[in-house]
């Protein structure tokens, strides 16, 4: 794996962990009666989901480039 592919994989793992942590934090805020803060955290989770999709696409493309295939072929 190239350094770029490894970095993208690490970014995916970190974003997943962050997303899971924020989801839990949002639930705790709602439980504690802090609905406004909970909604703010929920929006952050939504933004992270979009980032995760972008990173996943870039990571899959990097893997496909290393293999000499296209990203669409890799998803079949």
HUPEUR-V661536 format. One record per run of one state. SS is the DSSP state (hx for helix, st for strand, lp for the rest). FROM is the first residue (numbers start at 1). TO is the last residue. If there is no record, write none. Layout:
SS:FROM:TO ; SS:FROM:TO
This chain:
lp:1:2 ; hx:3:31 ; lp:32:34 ; hx:35:67 ; lp:68:70 ; hx:71:74 ; lp:75:76
